[in-house]
């Protein structure tokens, strides 16, 4: 569960980063 949460958090950051880059 913890690993999944971490992965989800990282994915979210990546998504926000992509939008910001755009």
PyMOL Python script that loads the backbone (N, CA, C, O; Angstrom):
from pymol import cmd

cmd.read_pdbstr("""\
ATOM      1  N   UNK A   1       0.839  -1.197   0.000  1.00  0.00           N
ATOM      2  CA  UNK A   1       0.000   0.000   0.000  1.00  0.00           C
ATOM      3  C   UNK A   1       0.881   1.256   0.000  1.00  0.00           C
ATOM      4  O   UNK A   1       0.648   2.199  -0.756  1.00  0.00           O
ATOM      5  N   UNK A   2       1.878   1.240   0.853  1.00  0.00           N
ATOM      6  CA  UNK A   2       2.757   2.409   0.946  1.00  0.00           C
ATOM      7  C   UNK A   2       3.456   2.644  -0.386  1.00  0.00           C
ATOM      8  O   UNK A   2       3.571   3.776  -0.855  1.00  0.00           O
ATOM      9  N   UNK A   3       3.924   1.546  -0.987  1.00  0.00           N
ATOM     10  CA  UNK A   3       4.623   1.672  -2.267  1.00  0.00           C
ATOM     11  C   UNK A   3       3.685   2.264  -3.315  1.00  0.00           C
ATOM     12  O   UNK A   3       4.067   3.137  -4.095  1.00  0.00           O
ATOM     13  N   UNK A   4       2.454   1.770  -3.313  1.00  0.00           N
ATOM     14  CA  UNK A   4       1.473   2.250  -4.285  1.00  0.00           C
ATOM     15  C   UNK A   4       1.225   3.744  -4.083  1.00  0.00           C
ATOM     16  O   UNK A   4       1.126   4.509  -5.042  1.00  0.00           O
ATOM     17  N   UNK A   5       1.128   4.142  -2.811  1.00  0.00           N
ATOM     18  CA  UNK A   5       0.882   5.549  -2.498  1.00  0.00           C
ATOM     19  C   UNK A   5       2.056   6.391  -3.014  1.00  0.00           C
ATOM     20  O   UNK A   5       1.856   7.448  -3.612  1.00  0.00           O
ATOM     21  N   UNK A   6       3.272   5.911  -2.777  1.00  0.00           N
ATOM     22  CA  UNK A   6       4.450   6.644  -3.240  1.00  0.00           C
ATOM     23  C   UNK A   6       4.426   6.779  -4.757  1.00  0.00           C
ATOM     24  O   UNK A   6       4.677   7.855  -5.298  1.00  0.00           O
ATOM     25  N   UNK A   7       4.124   5.684  -5.433  1.00  0.00           N
ATOM     26  CA  UNK A   7       4.087   5.701  -6.898  1.00  0.00           C
ATOM     27  C   UNK A   7       3.037   6.690  -7.386  1.00  0.00           C
ATOM     28  O   UNK A   7       3.269   7.442  -8.332  1.00  0.00           O
ATOM     29  N   UNK A   8       1.881   6.680  -6.731  1.00  0.00           N
ATOM     30  CA  UNK A   8       0.795   7.577  -7.113  1.00  0.00           C
ATOM     31  C   UNK A   8       1.232   9.021  -6.913  1.00  0.00           C
ATOM     32  O   UNK A   8       0.960   9.883  -7.749  1.00  0.00           O
ATOM     33  N   UNK A   9       1.909   9.279  -5.801  1.00  0.00           N
ATOM     34  CA  UNK A   9       2.363  10.637  -5.512  1.00  0.00           C
ATOM     35  C   UNK A   9       3.357  11.087  -6.582  1.00  0.00           C
ATOM     36  O   UNK A   9       3.265  12.205  -7.088  1.00  0.00           O
ATOM     37  N   UNK A  10       4.305  10.216  -6.925  1.00  0.00           N
ATOM     38  CA  UNK A  10       5.309  10.559  -7.936  1.00  0.00           C
ATOM     39  C   UNK A  10       4.626  10.807  -9.271  1.00  0.00           C
ATOM     40  O   UNK A  10       4.959  11.758  -9.979  1.00  0.00           O
ATOM     41  N   UNK A  11       3.669   9.951  -9.613  1.00  0.00           N
ATOM     42  CA  UNK A  11       2.966  10.095 -10.886  1.00  0.00           C
ATOM     43  C   UNK A  11       2.251  11.441 -10.932  1.00  0.00           C
ATOM     44  O   UNK A  11       2.230  12.116 -11.961  1.00  0.00           O
ATOM     45  N   UNK A  12       1.665  11.816  -9.798  1.00  0.00           N
ATOM     46  CA  UNK A  12       0.947  13.089  -9.738  1.00  0.00           C
ATOM     47  C   UNK A  12       1.912  14.246  -9.969  1.00  0.00           C
ATOM     48  O   UNK A  12       1.601  15.183 -10.704  1.00  0.00           O
ATOM     49  N   UNK A  13       3.082  14.177  -9.341  1.00  0.00           N
ATOM     50  CA  UNK A  13       4.085  15.223  -9.507  1.00  0.00           C
ATOM     51  C   UNK A  13       4.516  15.305 -10.970  1.00  0.00           C
ATOM     52  O   UNK A  13       4.682  16.394 -11.520  1.00  0.00           O
ATOM     53  N   UNK A  14       4.695  14.139 -11.589  1.00  0.00           N
ATOM     54  CA  UNK A  14       5.100  14.089 -12.994  1.00  0.00           C
ATOM     55  C   UNK A  14       4.044  14.763 -13.856  1.00  0.00           C
ATOM     56  O   UNK A  14       4.363  15.506 -14.785  1.00  0.00           O
ATOM     57  N   UNK A  15       2.785  14.496 -13.540  1.00  0.00           N
ATOM     58  CA  UNK A  15       1.678  15.069 -14.308  1.00  0.00           C
ATOM     59  C   UNK A  15       1.680  16.593 -14.170  1.00  0.00           C
ATOM     60  O   UNK A  15       1.557  17.317 -15.158  1.00  0.00           O
ATOM     61  N   UNK A  16       1.820  17.064 -12.932  1.00  0.00           N
ATOM     62  CA  UNK A  16       1.836  18.509 -12.697  1.00  0.00           C
ATOM     63  C   UNK A  16       3.045  19.129 -13.387  1.00  0.00           C
ATOM     64  O   UNK A  16       2.953  20.215 -13.959  1.00  0.00           O
ATOM     65  N   UNK A  17       4.166  18.441 -13.332  1.00  0.00           N
ATOM     66  CA  UNK A  17       5.391  18.939 -13.952  1.00  0.00           C
ATOM     67  C   UNK A  17       5.181  19.085 -15.461  1.00  0.00           C
ATOM     68  O   UNK A  17       5.609  20.069 -16.064  1.00  0.00           O
ATOM     69  N   UNK A  18       4.522  18.098 -16.059  1.00  0.00           N
ATOM     70  CA  UNK A  18       4.270  18.136 -17.500  1.00  0.00           C
ATOM     71  C   UNK A  18       3.409  19.340 -17.856  1.00  0.00           C
ATOM     72  O   UNK A  18       3.688  20.038 -18.831  1.00  0.00           O
ATOM     73  N   UNK A  19       2.374  19.584 -17.078  1.00  0.00           N
ATOM     74  CA  UNK A  19       1.483  20.721 -17.354  1.00  0.00           C
ATOM     75  C   UNK A  19       2.260  22.029 -17.201  1.00  0.00           C
ATOM     76  O   UNK A  19       2.132  22.944 -18.014  1.00  0.00           O
ATOM     77  N   UNK A  20       3.060  22.095 -16.149  1.00  0.00           N
ATOM     78  CA  UNK A  20       3.826  23.317 -15.895  1.00  0.00           C
ATOM     79  C   UNK A  20       4.798  23.557 -17.049  1.00  0.00           C
ATOM     80  O   UNK A  20       5.013  24.693 -17.471  1.00  0.00           O
ATOM     81  N   UNK A  21       5.380  22.468 -17.551  1.00  0.00           N
ATOM     82  CA  UNK A  21       6.332  22.574 -18.653  1.00  0.00           C
ATOM     83  C   UNK A  21       5.622  23.090 -19.897  1.00  0.00           C
ATOM     84  O   UNK A  21       6.187  23.850 -20.684  1.00  0.00           O
ATOM     85  N   UNK A  22       4.370  22.663 -20.059  1.00  0.00           N
ATOM     86  CA  UNK A  22       3.598  23.091 -21.219  1.00  0.00           C
ATOM     87  C   UNK A  22       3.364  24.580 -21.109  1.00  0.00           C
ATOM     88  O   UNK A  22       2.729  25.172 -21.982  1.00  0.00           O
TER      89      UNK A  22
END
""", "prot")
cmd.dss("prot")
cmd.show_as("cartoon", "prot")
cmd.util.cbc("prot")
cmd.orient("prot")
